[in-house]
Amino acid sequence: MNTPSPLRKLGGRIRALRTAAGLAPARLAAAAMIEEETLAAIEAGRRDPDYLVLKRLAEALGVSVGALLSAMEDPDQPP
């Protein structure tokens, strides 16, 4: 069984929320005050964002940090 890593789940959750909100990666990155390349690495599960980055992403997406992190913990929740 090929289970996604927690970081891939987190990145998938962020990507799904961004897409659902109709935000381009550049717009979300700007709202979260991070580089677009950083956002791409987070969404791909290649980068572990610190709490401040998660907080900024959550605020830009209109969700709580807990809503983002729940994707890492719940194996039944889709990314």
Secondary structure, 3 states (H helix, E strand, C coil): CCCCCHHHHHHHHHHHHHHHCCCCHHHHHHHCCCCHHHHHHHHCCCCCCCHHHHHHHHHHHCCCHHHHHHHHHCCCCCC
